Amino acid sequence: MSTEDFYEGISHPRNSTLMRVFLNIGLTEHTGHGVPTIIKKYGKEVFEITDNYIKCRIPYDKNVLEMSRNNVGINVGINKTEKAVLGLLINNPEMTAEEIAIEVGVTKRTVERTLVSLKKKGLIERIGSNKNGSWAVVK
């Protein structure tokens, strides 16, 4: 895999069987969003790439640490689309259903159903009006 492929988020698991196991039990996703998300937030300089390894050093951020502590167990009992929507809403609470649909690669209607499901599960709530409000991830 080239460095450019890596930065684009092209996923090539070293052990596909182990990857499928982690995917099936909800410990990972296979969408290729991880590296591009890290680059968007921290830049390419957090990665050290050699012929033998890839090292990622993300700067300590107390706010991110607190958010991750509050979100422990958030992936239990939710599907792949719900995980993707939650991830997007954590990063951008003002996203519309149309914008989410484009990012996730599903229809707007699927996103609307997913938002209803996440609200019923108590994972998100709407702050403000439907037109001008934003989403808050509460768990």
PyMOL commands that place a pseudoatom at each C-alpha (Angstrom):
pseudoatom trace, name=CA, resn=MET, resi=1, chain=A, elem=C, hetatm=0, pos=[0.000, 0.000, 0.000]
pseudoatom trace, name=CA, resn=SER, resi=2, chain=A, elem=C, hetatm=0, pos=[1.313, 3.438, -0.833]
pseudoatom trace, name=CA, resn=THR, resi=3, chain=A, elem=C, hetatm=0, pos=[1.496, 6.302, 1.653]
pseudoatom trace, name=CA, resn=GLU, resi=4, chain=A, elem=C, hetatm=0, pos=[-1.144, 8.136, -0.387]
pseudoatom trace, name=CA, resn=ASP, resi=5, chain=A, elem=C, hetatm=0, pos=[-3.498, 5.131, -0.162]
pseudoatom trace, name=CA, resn=PHE, resi=6, chain=A, elem=C, hetatm=0, pos=[-2.999, 5.042, 3.599]
pseudoatom trace, name=CA, resn=TYR, resi=7, chain=A, elem=C, hetatm=0, pos=[-3.792, 8.760, 3.970]
pseudoatom trace, name=CA, resn=GLU, resi=8, chain=A, elem=C, hetatm=0, pos=[-6.910, 8.330, 1.796]
pseudoatom trace, name=CA, resn=GLY, resi=9, chain=A, elem=C, hetatm=0, pos=[-8.252, 5.735, 4.246]
pseudoatom trace, name=CA, resn=ILE, resi=10, chain=A, elem=C, hetatm=0, pos=[-7.939, 2.676, 2.027]
pseudoatom trace, name=CA, resn=SER, resi=11, chain=A, elem=C, hetatm=0, pos=[-8.202, -0.247, 4.397]
pseudoatom trace, name=CA, resn=HIS, resi=12, chain=A, elem=C, hetatm=0, pos=[-6.133, -3.381, 3.941]
pseudoatom trace, name=CA, resn=PRO, resi=13, chain=A, elem=C, hetatm=0, pos=[-6.217, -5.522, 7.097]
pseudoatom trace, name=CA, resn=ARG, resi=14, chain=A, elem=C, hetatm=0, pos=[-3.125, -7.635, 7.672]
pseudoatom trace, name=CA, resn=ASN, resi=15, chain=A, elem=C, hetatm=0, pos=[-5.233, -10.487, 9.098]
pseudoatom trace, name=CA, resn=SER, resi=16, chain=A, elem=C, hetatm=0, pos=[-8.633, -10.553, 7.375]
pseudoatom trace, name=CA, resn=THR, resi=17, chain=A, elem=C, hetatm=0, pos=[-10.013, -13.326, 9.600]
pseudoatom trace, name=CA, resn=LEU, resi=18, chain=A, elem=C, hetatm=0, pos=[-9.204, -11.391, 12.763]
pseudoatom trace, name=CA, resn=MET, resi=19, chain=A, elem=C, hetatm=0, pos=[-10.636, -8.231, 11.181]
pseudoatom trace, name=CA, resn=ARG, resi=20, chain=A, elem=C, hetatm=0, pos=[-13.936, -10.028, 10.447]
pseudoatom trace, name=CA, resn=VAL, resi=21, chain=A, elem=C, hetatm=0, pos=[-14.111, -11.247, 14.053]
pseudoatom trace, name=CA, resn=PHE, resi=22, chain=A, elem=C, hetatm=0, pos=[-13.576, -7.704, 15.394]
pseudoatom trace, name=CA, resn=LEU, resi=23, chain=A, elem=C, hetatm=0, pos=[-16.087, -6.337, 12.873]
pseudoatom trace, name=CA, resn=ASN, resi=24, chain=A, elem=C, hetatm=0, pos=[-18.737, -8.910, 13.848]
pseudoatom trace, name=CA, resn=ILE, resi=25, chain=A, elem=C, hetatm=0, pos=[-18.473, -8.169, 17.557]
pseudoatom trace, name=CA, resn=GLY, resi=26, chain=A, elem=C, hetatm=0, pos=[-18.536, -4.403, 17.031]
pseudoatom trace, name=CA, resn=LEU, resi=27, chain=A, elem=C, hetatm=0, pos=[-14.962, -3.585, 18.051]
pseudoatom trace, name=CA, resn=THR, resi=28, chain=A, elem=C, hetatm=0, pos=[-14.082, -2.056, 14.701]
pseudoatom trace, name=CA, resn=GLU, resi=29, chain=A, elem=C, hetatm=0, pos=[-15.573, -0.804, 11.479]
pseudoatom trace, name=CA, resn=HIS, resi=30, chain=A, elem=C, hetatm=0, pos=[-14.369, -1.306, 7.938]
pseudoatom trace, name=CA, resn=THR, resi=31, chain=A, elem=C, hetatm=0, pos=[-15.335, 1.999, 6.366]
pseudoatom trace, name=CA, resn=GLY, resi=32, chain=A, elem=C, hetatm=0, pos=[-11.960, 3.707, 5.966]
pseudoatom trace, name=CA, resn=HIS, resi=33, chain=A, elem=C, hetatm=0, pos=[-12.938, 6.820, 7.941]
pseudoatom trace, name=CA, resn=GLY, resi=34, chain=A, elem=C, hetatm=0, pos=[-10.334, 6.502, 10.715]
pseudoatom trace, name=CA, resn=VAL, resi=35, chain=A, elem=C, hetatm=0, pos=[-7.141, 7.798, 9.107]
pseudoatom trace, name=CA, resn=PRO, resi=36, chain=A, elem=C, hetatm=0, pos=[-8.816, 10.641, 7.146]
pseudoatom trace, name=CA, resn=THR, resi=37, chain=A, elem=C, hetatm=0, pos=[-10.582, 11.724, 10.353]
pseudoatom trace, name=CA, resn=ILE, resi=38, chain=A, elem=C, hetatm=0, pos=[-7.288, 11.782, 12.261]
pseudoatom trace, name=CA, resn=ILE, resi=39, chain=A, elem=C, hetatm=0, pos=[-5.612, 13.757, 9.458]
pseudoatom trace, name=CA, resn=LYS, resi=40, chain=A, elem=C, hetatm=0, pos=[-8.483, 16.255, 9.349]
pseudoatom trace, name=CA, resn=LYS, resi=41, chain=A, elem=C, hetatm=0, pos=[-8.207, 16.854, 13.112]
pseudoatom trace, name=CA, resn=TYR, resi=42, chain=A, elem=C, hetatm=0, pos=[-4.434, 16.607, 13.702]
pseudoatom trace, name=CA, resn=GLY, resi=43, chain=A, elem=C, hetatm=0, pos=[-2.684, 16.661, 10.298]
pseudoatom trace, name=CA, resn=LYS, resi=44, chain=A, elem=C, hetatm=0, pos=[-0.416, 14.114, 8.631]
pseudoatom trace, name=CA, resn=GLU, resi=45, chain=A, elem=C, hetatm=0, pos=[2.467, 14.951, 10.958]
pseudoatom trace, name=CA, resn=VAL, resi=46, chain=A, elem=C, hetatm=0, pos=[0.988, 12.720, 13.695]
pseudoatom trace, name=CA, resn=PHE, resi=47, chain=A, elem=C, hetatm=0, pos=[1.953, 9.701, 11.571]
pseudoatom trace, name=CA, resn=GLU, resi=48, chain=A, elem=C, hetatm=0, pos=[5.473, 8.305, 11.353]
pseudoatom trace, name=CA, resn=ILE, resi=49, chain=A, elem=C, hetatm=0, pos=[5.668, 5.856, 8.454]
pseudoatom trace, name=CA, resn=THR, resi=50, chain=A, elem=C, hetatm=0, pos=[8.663, 3.610, 7.762]
pseudoatom trace, name=CA, resn=ASP, resi=51, chain=A, elem=C, hetatm=0, pos=[9.157, 0.414, 5.785]
pseudoatom trace, name=CA, resn=ASN, resi=52, chain=A, elem=C, hetatm=0, pos=[8.463, -1.632, 8.927]
pseudoatom trace, name=CA, resn=TYR, resi=53, chain=A, elem=C, hetatm=0, pos=[5.774, 0.191, 10.881]
pseudoatom trace, name=CA, resn=ILE, resi=54, chain=A, elem=C, hetatm=0, pos=[3.271, 3.008, 11.143]
pseudoatom trace, name=CA, resn=LYS, resi=55, chain=A, elem=C, hetatm=0, pos=[3.241, 4.979, 14.378]
pseudoatom trace, name=CA, resn=CYS, resi=56, chain=A, elem=C, hetatm=0, pos=[0.510, 7.465, 15.241]
pseudoatom trace, name=CA, resn=ARG, resi=57, chain=A, elem=C, hetatm=0, pos=[1.010, 9.958, 18.062]
pseudoatom trace, name=CA, resn=ILE, resi=58, chain=A, elem=C, hetatm=0, pos=[-2.128, 11.947, 18.787]
pseudoatom trace, name=CA, resn=PRO, resi=59, chain=A, elem=C, hetatm=0, pos=[-1.588, 14.947, 21.062]
pseudoatom trace, name=CA, resn=TYR, resi=60, chain=A, elem=C, hetatm=0, pos=[-3.202, 14.744, 24.493]
pseudoatom trace, name=CA, resn=ASP, resi=61, chain=A, elem=C, hetatm=0, pos=[-6.502, 16.590, 24.617]
pseudoatom trace, name=CA, resn=LYS, resi=62, chain=A, elem=C, hetatm=0, pos=[-8.335, 16.597, 27.941]
pseudoatom trace, name=CA, resn=ASN, resi=63, chain=A, elem=C, hetatm=0, pos=[-11.714, 17.340, 26.280]
pseudoatom trace, name=CA, resn=VAL, resi=64, chain=A, elem=C, hetatm=0, pos=[-11.407, 14.361, 23.917]
pseudoatom trace, name=CA, resn=LEU, resi=65, chain=A, elem=C, hetatm=0, pos=[-10.371, 12.123, 26.810]
pseudoatom trace, name=CA, resn=GLU, resi=66, chain=A, elem=C, hetatm=0, pos=[-13.425, 13.179, 28.828]
pseudoatom trace, name=CA, resn=MET, resi=67, chain=A, elem=C, hetatm=0, pos=[-15.705, 12.591, 25.824]
pseudoatom trace, name=CA, resn=SER, resi=68, chain=A, elem=C, hetatm=0, pos=[-14.293, 9.090, 25.322]
pseudoatom trace, name=CA, resn=ARG, resi=69, chain=A, elem=C, hetatm=0, pos=[-14.756, 8.274, 29.023]
pseudoatom trace, name=CA, resn=ASN, resi=70, chain=A, elem=C, hetatm=0, pos=[-18.376, 9.394, 28.806]
pseudoatom trace, name=CA, resn=ASN, resi=71, chain=A, elem=C, hetatm=0, pos=[-18.923, 7.289, 25.672]
pseudoatom trace, name=CA, resn=VAL, resi=72, chain=A, elem=C, hetatm=0, pos=[-17.670, 3.969, 27.071]
pseudoatom trace, name=CA, resn=GLY, resi=73, chain=A, elem=C, hetatm=0, pos=[-20.113, 1.298, 25.969]
pseudoatom trace, name=CA, resn=ILE, resi=74, chain=A, elem=C, hetatm=0, pos=[-21.758, 3.535, 23.370]
pseudoatom trace, name=CA, resn=ASN, resi=75, chain=A, elem=C, hetatm=0, pos=[-21.309, 0.926, 20.615]
pseudoatom trace, name=CA, resn=VAL, resi=76, chain=A, elem=C, hetatm=0, pos=[-23.230, -1.749, 22.487]
pseudoatom trace, name=CA, resn=GLY, resi=77, chain=A, elem=C, hetatm=0, pos=[-26.587, -2.489, 20.873]
pseudoatom trace, name=CA, resn=ILE, resi=78, chain=A, elem=C, hetatm=0, pos=[-26.268, -0.201, 17.877]
pseudoatom trace, name=CA, resn=ASN, resi=79, chain=A, elem=C, hetatm=0, pos=[-25.810, -1.022, 14.221]
pseudoatom trace, name=CA, resn=LYS, resi=80, chain=A, elem=C, hetatm=0, pos=[-23.189, 0.087, 11.706]
pseudoatom trace, name=CA, resn=THR, resi=81, chain=A, elem=C, hetatm=0, pos=[-25.253, 3.004, 10.378]
pseudoatom trace, name=CA, resn=GLU, resi=82, chain=A, elem=C, hetatm=0, pos=[-25.997, 4.239, 13.905]
pseudoatom trace, name=CA, resn=LYS, resi=83, chain=A, elem=C, hetatm=0, pos=[-22.266, 4.105, 14.749]
pseudoatom trace, name=CA, resn=ALA, resi=84, chain=A, elem=C, hetatm=0, pos=[-21.412, 6.094, 11.630]
pseudoatom trace, name=CA, resn=VAL, resi=85, chain=A, elem=C, hetatm=0, pos=[-24.096, 8.715, 12.339]
pseudoatom trace, name=CA, resn=LEU, resi=86, chain=A, elem=C, hetatm=0, pos=[-22.954, 9.085, 15.964]
pseudoatom trace, name=CA, resn=GLY, resi=87, chain=A, elem=C, hetatm=0, pos=[-19.365, 9.566, 14.844]
pseudoatom trace, name=CA, resn=LEU, resi=88, chain=A, elem=C, hetatm=0, pos=[-20.367, 12.305, 12.439]
pseudoatom trace, name=CA, resn=LEU, resi=89, chain=A, elem=C, hetatm=0, pos=[-22.571, 14.053, 15.009]
pseudoatom trace, name=CA, resn=ILE, resi=90, chain=A, elem=C, hetatm=0, pos=[-19.784, 14.040, 17.611]
pseudoatom trace, name=CA, resn=ASN, resi=91, chain=A, elem=C, hetatm=0, pos=[-17.564, 15.898, 15.142]
pseudoatom trace, name=CA, resn=ASN, resi=92, chain=A, elem=C, hetatm=0, pos=[-20.263, 18.171, 13.682]
pseudoatom trace, name=CA, resn=PRO, resi=93, chain=A, elem=C, hetatm=0, pos=[-23.549, 18.452, 15.636]
pseudoatom trace, name=CA, resn=GLU, resi=94, chain=A, elem=C, hetatm=0, pos=[-25.023, 20.848, 13.044]
pseudoatom trace, name=CA, resn=MET, resi=95, chain=A, elem=C, hetatm=0, pos=[-25.030, 18.264, 10.223]
pseudoatom trace, name=CA, resn=THR, resi=96, chain=A, elem=C, hetatm=0, pos=[-28.305, 17.833, 8.380]
pseudoatom trace, name=CA, resn=ALA, resi=97, chain=A, elem=C, hetatm=0, pos=[-29.844, 14.484, 7.469]
pseudoatom trace, name=CA, resn=GLU, resi=98, chain=A, elem=C, hetatm=0, pos=[-28.900, 15.126, 3.834]
pseudoatom trace, name=CA, resn=GLU, resi=99, chain=A, elem=C, hetatm=0, pos=[-25.251, 15.815, 4.725]
pseudoatom trace, name=CA, resn=ILE, resi=100, chain=A, elem=C, hetatm=0, pos=[-25.107, 12.716, 6.930]
pseudoatom trace, name=CA, resn=ALA, resi=101, chain=A, elem=C, hetatm=0, pos=[-26.640, 10.596, 4.163]
pseudoatom trace, name=CA, resn=ILE, resi=102, chain=A, elem=C, hetatm=0, pos=[-23.937, 11.688, 1.721]
pseudoatom trace, name=CA, resn=GLU, resi=103, chain=A, elem=C, hetatm=0, pos=[-21.126, 10.981, 4.209]
pseudoatom trace, name=CA, resn=VAL, resi=104, chain=A, elem=C, hetatm=0, pos=[-22.474, 7.580, 5.273]
pseudoatom trace, name=CA, resn=GLY, resi=105, chain=A, elem=C, hetatm=0, pos=[-23.567, 6.542, 1.786]
pseudoatom trace, name=CA, resn=VAL, resi=106, chain=A, elem=C, hetatm=0, pos=[-27.219, 5.867, 2.579]
pseudoatom trace, name=CA, resn=THR, resi=107, chain=A, elem=C, hetatm=0, pos=[-30.493, 7.591, 1.753]
pseudoatom trace, name=CA, resn=LYS, resi=108, chain=A, elem=C, hetatm=0, pos=[-31.809, 10.608, 3.635]
pseudoatom trace, name=CA, resn=ARG, resi=109, chain=A, elem=C, hetatm=0, pos=[-34.758, 8.484, 4.774]
pseudoatom trace, name=CA, resn=THR, resi=110, chain=A, elem=C, hetatm=0, pos=[-32.380, 5.900, 6.270]
pseudoatom trace, name=CA, resn=VAL, resi=111, chain=A, elem=C, hetatm=0, pos=[-30.649, 8.684, 8.209]
pseudoatom trace, name=CA, resn=GLU, resi=112, chain=A, elem=C, hetatm=0, pos=[-34.006, 10.008, 9.442]
pseudoatom trace, name=CA, resn=ARG, resi=113, chain=A, elem=C, hetatm=0, pos=[-34.951, 6.530, 10.715]
pseudoatom trace, name=CA, resn=THR, resi=114, chain=A, elem=C, hetatm=0, pos=[-31.505, 6.184, 12.302]
pseudoatom trace, name=CA, resn=LEU, resi=115, chain=A, elem=C, hetatm=0, pos=[-31.868, 9.528, 14.115]
pseudoatom trace, name=CA, resn=VAL, resi=116, chain=A, elem=C, hetatm=0, pos=[-35.253, 8.428, 15.491]
pseudoatom trace, name=CA, resn=SER, resi=117, chain=A, elem=C, hetatm=0, pos=[-33.702, 5.161, 16.671]
pseudoatom trace, name=CA, resn=LEU, resi=118, chain=A, elem=C, hetatm=0, pos=[-30.776, 6.937, 18.337]
pseudoatom trace, name=CA, resn=LYS, resi=119, chain=A, elem=C, hetatm=0, pos=[-33.192, 9.324, 20.087]
pseudoatom trace, name=CA, resn=LYS, resi=120, chain=A, elem=C, hetatm=0, pos=[-35.294, 6.393, 21.352]
pseudoatom trace, name=CA, resn=LYS, resi=121, chain=A, elem=C, hetatm=0, pos=[-32.142, 4.738, 22.692]
pseudoatom trace, name=CA, resn=GLY, resi=122, chain=A, elem=C, hetatm=0, pos=[-31.296, 7.951, 24.535]
pseudoatom trace, name=CA, resn=LEU, resi=123, chain=A, elem=C, hetatm=0, pos=[-28.003, 8.433, 22.708]
pseudoatom trace, name=CA, resn=ILE, resi=124, chain=A, elem=C, hetatm=0, pos=[-28.800, 11.776, 21.049]
pseudoatom trace, name=CA, resn=GLU, resi=125, chain=A, elem=C, hetatm=0, pos=[-31.160, 14.666, 21.545]
pseudoatom trace, name=CA, resn=ARG, resi=126, chain=A, elem=C, hetatm=0, pos=[-32.115, 17.649, 19.452]
pseudoatom trace, name=CA, resn=ILE, resi=127, chain=A, elem=C, hetatm=0, pos=[-31.160, 21.079, 20.774]
pseudoatom trace, name=CA, resn=GLY, resi=128, chain=A, elem=C, hetatm=0, pos=[-33.250, 23.881, 19.314]
pseudoatom trace, name=CA, resn=SER, resi=129, chain=A, elem=C, hetatm=0, pos=[-35.621, 23.784, 16.374]
pseudoatom trace, name=CA, resn=ASN, resi=130, chain=A, elem=C, hetatm=0, pos=[-35.646, 21.204, 13.598]
pseudoatom trace, name=CA, resn=LYS, resi=131, chain=A, elem=C, hetatm=0, pos=[-34.588, 23.870, 11.110]
pseudoatom trace, name=CA, resn=ASN, resi=132, chain=A, elem=C, hetatm=0, pos=[-31.949, 25.786, 13.064]
pseudoatom trace, name=CA, resn=GLY, resi=133, chain=A, elem=C, hetatm=0, pos=[-30.994, 23.412, 15.893]
pseudoatom trace, name=CA, resn=SER, resi=134, chain=A, elem=C, hetatm=0, pos=[-28.165, 20.944, 16.400]
pseudoatom trace, name=CA, resn=TRP, resi=135, chain=A, elem=C, hetatm=0, pos=[-27.649, 17.442, 17.757]
pseudoatom trace, name=CA, resn=ALA, resi=136, chain=A, elem=C, hetatm=0, pos=[-26.147, 16.556, 21.114]
pseudoatom trace, name=CA, resn=VAL, resi=137, chain=A, elem=C, hetatm=0, pos=[-24.644, 13.128, 21.689]
pseudoatom trace, name=CA, resn=VAL, resi=138, chain=A, elem=C, hetatm=0, pos=[-25.599, 12.456, 25.294]
pseudoatom trace, name=CA, resn=LYS, resi=139, chain=A, elem=C, hetatm=0, pos=[-24.022, 9.050, 25.945]
for i in range(1, 139): cmd.bond("trace and resi %d" % i, "trace and resi %d" % (i + 1))
show_as sticks, trace
zoom trace
